């Protein structure tokens, strides 16, 4: 607490308005991440699409989130460009959510969700990069707070949607008898299980939509719109770190880290740190997304055969534990170093997944294990990002690489795990997650070794490539003395 009072709290007060901006847009990000899952049946009814077509809509959002994460690097050259990009992306998400109820065909819904995903990706890269750039050595605590707001938004979002979701019948029955078996054969095991539940309630899967989920999307659009004033509260938001011009440049322009001039003379450890850091987040974010996506399927399948309502609580418990974990790691991150937190997270995730495989017939342990896994894996992204940028002296390239790798893992591992589960059975779900966790731990141990080699190779080499800020300051001071 002494560190918080003496160092972190003054820093937060100094950059409060910018920090609140990044936290607010990440809360908006979290709202969008988990809002579409509960509304899948209503969107299917609204568009008259099959579940397979709706699945492609969700894939479009994830794919363009990855594209947006890459494009976000183009806006990080100046603080002004970053803030304008955040403003327009948040405004765009609000307008697109308001437009979703008017998408009565699958194609406009596909395009709308693709653009929304791109805007979310831009927000992801810029907010992470600018917060690291703002706090640098002290960024770990504030990154934990940033990602807490994703979890908070993901936790609140289903609560907003729930009162407007269809309970009985979202379609007007037609004279046709729907070919329900055909729909089941063209969808995932997770959605087929949900359609079983829908069919058991007598809900037809074809017909004209009459649901009221539109109100939920309009409420979400209004919430996002209410976040926009955070960008306009006075000129202080666009001031530089020392009260200077709003055009103070971030360290390095977009993709400058990939230019031949910047890469020339870099040791192999520089490239390995980026590759291994990206691989770790590819795996851990992929595990997070896959567990949230398939734990329901695993629970309702043999040998557990859990009831649909009970199984539906698992996803909410998982997101709630992630949110609570990120809140707890805010305080832990200024008491423990990033390597300790990351080791604790990975080892804890592996142990709980091994326990889940041992007690695979226990409903109770599945709930407990889901909660503990969420707590363990919650801090992986912010801790890894802060640690990697610290090793590389906050050049900014690592943020783009890590954010893109995490988005890619969340998208691809769900596809890979889903195909394995569909081919081999639901029990392979736990085996896939455990294998990915063990691989991530091996990559992290190698990462620590490469990090040691990298710092050893740079010891005693205060060149312009390693200490540009200090040398530029020294050059300016020398120049001023010569003028005097």
N, C-alpha and C positions, 0 to 999 in steps of 0.2 A: 504493500500500500504506500510505502514511503516513495518508491520509484514513481508510482502513479501520481502522487501529489506533487513531487518535485520536478518531474520531467514530462510525463505524458499529458497530464491535465493542462499545463500551460501550452503545450503544443496543440492540443485539441482546441483550446480557446482561440489560439492564433489563427487556425485554419478551419474554424467551426463551420462557416457557411459553405465552403467548398466540400468539406466532409459530409455535411448534411445532404448536399446535392447528390453525391455518389451513393450514399446510403438510400436515399429516396428512390433513385432510378433502379437500384438493385432490389428494393422492395417491389417495385413494379415488375421487374424481371421475374421474381419469385411468384407473383400473382399469375403471370402468364404461363409459367412452367407447368403448374399442376391444375390449371383451370379446365383444360380441354379434356382430360381423362374422364371426369364424372359426367361430362356432357356428350359423350360419344354416341349414345343411343338417340338422344334428341337431335343431334346434328345429322345422324343417319336418316332419321324420320324427316327432318326438314329438307334434306336434299334428295330424298328418295334413292339413296345410294346403298350399295351393299357394304357389309362390314369390311370387305377386302379393299374397296375403294376408299373408305374412311381411313383405313390404315395407311394408305399412301399419302393422305393429307397430313397425318402426323409425321410421316417420314419427310415430307417436304419441309415441314417446320424445322426438324432437326438438321436436315442437310443445309438449308439456307442459314441456320444459326451458325454452322461451321463456316460457311462462306462469309457471313457477317463478321465473325471473329477475325478472319484474315483481313477483310477490308477495314476493320476498325483501326489497324495500324496506320492507315493513311491519314487519320485525323489527329495523331498524337504529337505532331510537330510543335504546335503551340497550345497553350492553355485555352485561348479563345476558340480555336478550331475544335478542340475536344468538347468544350461546353456547348457550343452550337450544335455539334453532332448529337450530343446527349439530349439536348432540348428537342430537336426535330425527330429523333428516334422515339422518344417518349410520347410526343404529340402524335406521331404516326401510329404507334401501337394503340393509343386511345381511339383514334379515328377508325382504325381497322376493326377493333373490337366492336365499335358501334355499328359497323357495316356487316358483321357476320350474320345477324338475323335476316338480312336481305339477300343472303346467298342461298337461293333455292335450287341451285344445281351444284354438282360436285366440282366443276371447273373453276368458277369464281371463288369457291371456298378454298380450293387448292392454291390459287394465286394469292388470296388474302393471307393464308397461313404461311406461305413461303415468304412474303414480304415481312410479315410479323417476325418470323424466325431470323431474317436478315437484320432487322432492327435490334432484336435481342442480342445477336452476336456482336454488333457494334458496341452496344452498351457494355457487354461483358468485357471486351478487350480494353476499352477506354477507361472504365471505372477502375479496373484492377491496375492498369498502368499508371494512371494519374495519382492514385492513392499511394502506390509504391514510390513514385517520383516525389510526392509531397512529403512523406514521412521518412523515407529511406531506412536508416538503421532502426527506427522505431516502428516500421510499417507492420510488423507481425500482429500486434494488438489490434490495429485499425483494420487490417485485412480480415481478421477473425470477426470483427464487428460487421464488416461489409457483407460477409457471407452468412452471418446470422440473419440479415434482413432478407436474403433469398429464402432461407428456411421459414422465416416468419410469414413471408408472402405466400409460400407454398402451403403453409398450414392454414392460413385464413381463407385462401381462395376457394377450397371446396365448401367451406361454411357459407360463403356468399352464394354459391350455386345451388346448394342443397334444397332450399325452400322452393326452387323453381323447377326442379327435375321431375320428370314424369314418374309417377308411382304405378299407374295402372295401364293407361293406353294413350300413346302419343299419336296414334294414327286413326283415321277413319277407315273402317274395314271396307274392303271391296268384295266384289263377287268372286274374285279369283282366290284360289287356295294357294297361299305362298309355298314355294318350294323350299321349305326350311332346311331340309337335308342338304340341298345344293349350297345354300349359304354357309352351312357348317363346314362343308368340305373345302370352302374357299376362304377360310379365315384361320387365325391362330387358335391354339388350344385355349389360351386365356379368354379370347372373345367368344369362342364356342361355348365355354363354360358359362359365360355371362348370358349368352343367348338361351342356354338351357334354363337359366333362372327366369329370364324374361318370358319364355314360352310357358313355363310352369305357372306363371301368373295370368296366362291367357292374353298376353300382349301380342298383337299381330305385328309382323315385321315389314309389311307393305301397306301403302295407302298414303293419303294426304296428311301432312303434319298439322297437328293442332296444339302443340305444346306451348308452354309459356316461358321457355328457357331464354327467349329474347330479352326478357327483363334482366336476367342475370348478366348477360353480355353488356347491356347498357349501363348497369350499375358498375361493372368492371371498368368500362370506358370512362365513366364519371370519376371513379377513384383515381385512375391514371391521370385524368385531366387535372384533378386537384393537386397532384404532385408537381405540376408544371410551375407554379409560382415560386418554388424553391430556386429557380434559375434567375429570378428577376428582383430579388430583394436587395437592391442597392448596388453600387459599383464595387463594393468590396469583393464580390464573388469573382470578378475578372481581374483582380489585382495579382501581381506576382507574389512570390513567397516573401519578399522583403518590402512589400508595398510598392513595387515598381510597376512597370508597364504591363498591360494585359497581354502583350505579345512576347513576354519572356519565353524563350524557346525551351522545350523539353530537351534532355540530353540525347540528341540524335534525331534525325528526321525519319520518316516512315521507311522501313526496310533498309535504313542506312547500315545496319549491322550486317546485312547480307552483301554489301558492296565489296568488290575486290580490294579496294583500298583499305577498308576496315578489317577485312579478314586476313590481309597479308601479315605474316609474322606471328599469327596466333598459334599457341601451342596446341597439340592434339587434345589436351585436356579441356580446352575451351569448347570444342565441338562435342566432346563426349558428355560434358555437363548438360548441354542443351538436349542432346539425344536421350540421355538417361532420365533427366527430369521430365521430358515429354513422355517417355515410356511409362514412368511411374504414374503420372496423372492419366494417361491413356487407360491404364489398367484400373486404377482406383475409382475414377469417375465412371468408367464402364461398369464396374461392380455395383456402384451406387444406383445407376440407372437400371441395370438388369435386375437387381434385387427388388427395386420398387415395382418393376414391370411384371415380374414373374412369380413373386412370392404368393400372390393370390392363386395362380395356376397350381403351384406346388401344394398349397394348403387344401384345395378342394379335390385333389387327385389322390389315388391310393398311395401309401397306406393310411394317410391321415383322414381323408374324406371329411374334412371340416365343413361345417355349414357355411352357406354363402355369406350370411350376415357377419358371422365371426371372422371369416377369411377376409372380408372387405375391410375390417378394422386394422388388419396388419399393415397395409400401406400407410394409413393415417398414423399409426404408432411409429412406423419407421421414420416418416418425415418429422413427427413431433420430437423424436429422440435426436434427430440430426439438428433440429433447431435448438434444443436444450444443450446438446453437446457443443455447438458453436458458441452459445452464450457462456458456458463453463470454460471453454478454451480461451475466451477473451482474457480471463483472469490468469489462467495457467500460462499463457504465452509470455507474460512479463515476469514469471517466476522460474520458468524452465526454458532451456535453449530449444531451438527448432529441431535439431537432430534427436533430442530426447523425446519430444512430443511426437515426431514422426515414427520413431521406433516403437513407442508405446501404442500408437494407433495401428500400425501394421501388425505387430505381434498380437495385440488384443483382437483384431479382426480375424486373424488366422485361428487363434484359440477358440473363439466363439463359433466359428464355422466348423471346426473339427467337432466341437461339442454338439452342434446341430446335426451332424452326420451320425454321431454315436446315438443320440436320443431322437432319432428321426421319426419315431412313432408317437412322440409326446406333443400334444397340443400346447401344454403349459410352457414347455421349454422353447417351442417355436416363438411364442410371444415374448418370452424373456430374451431369447437370442436375438430376435429382431430389434428389440430395444437397445441391447448392448452393442450390437453391430452398428446401429445408427450413431450411437455415442462415440464409438471408436473411429469410424471412418469420416466423421463430420468435419474434422479439422485438416484433412489431408491437403486439399487444394490451397487454402490460404497459407498454411505452414510451409508447404513445398515452394510456393511462389516467393514468399518472403526470403526463405533460405537460399534459393537459387539466385535471386537478384542480389542478395548480400554478397555471395561468392563472386559474382560478376560485376560488382561495383555499380549496380543500378544503371546499366546501359540501356535498358528498355527492351532489348531484343528478346530476352528470356520470357517476358510477359506474353508477347505475341505467340511465341512458340508453345508455351505451356497452356495458354487458353485454347489455342487451336487443337493441340493434342488431346486435351480433356474433352472438348466437344466431339472430336473424332471418335474417341473411345466410347463415349456415351452413346453415339449413334451406331457404331459398327459392332460393339460387343453384344448389344441387344439383339442384333440380327444373327450373329454367330451363335450365341447362347440359345436363341429361339429355335434355330434350325436343329441344334443338337437335342434340345428338349423334345421337339416334335418327332425326331427320328428315334431317339433312344429311350425316352420316357422322362417323366417329371423329376425323378430322383437325381438325374444328372445335373439339375439346376444347382444344387449345393456343391456338387463336385466341380462344376465349371467355376463357380465363385471362389471356392477354396484354392483351386489351381491358379487362378489369376492373382489371388492374394499372396500366395507363396512366391510366384514369379515377381510380383511387385516388391516383396521384401528382398529378394536376391538382387534386383536392380538397384534398390536403395543402398544395400551394403556395398555394391560396386560403385555407386554414386559417391558414397563417403570416401572410398579409397581414391577415386579420381579427384575429388575435391581436395584431399590432402596433397596429392601430387601437383595439382594446379597452384595451390597456395605456396608450396615449396618452390616451384619453378619461378614464381614471381617474387620471392623473398629477396630483398636487396636490389630490385630493379625498378626504381621510381621513374619510369619513362612516361612520355606523354601518352602512350597507349594504355598505361595502367592507372595513372593519376592525372587525368587531364584537368580536372577542376582545380587541384592544388597548384599545378604548374601554370595554368592560365592566370590564376590569382597572383602568383609570384611574378610572372611576366608583367602584368599590369602595374604591380607595385614598383618594379624596377624601372618601368617606363615613366611612371609619375615622378620617381626620385630623380631621374635624369633630366626631366623637364624643369624641376625645381633647381 
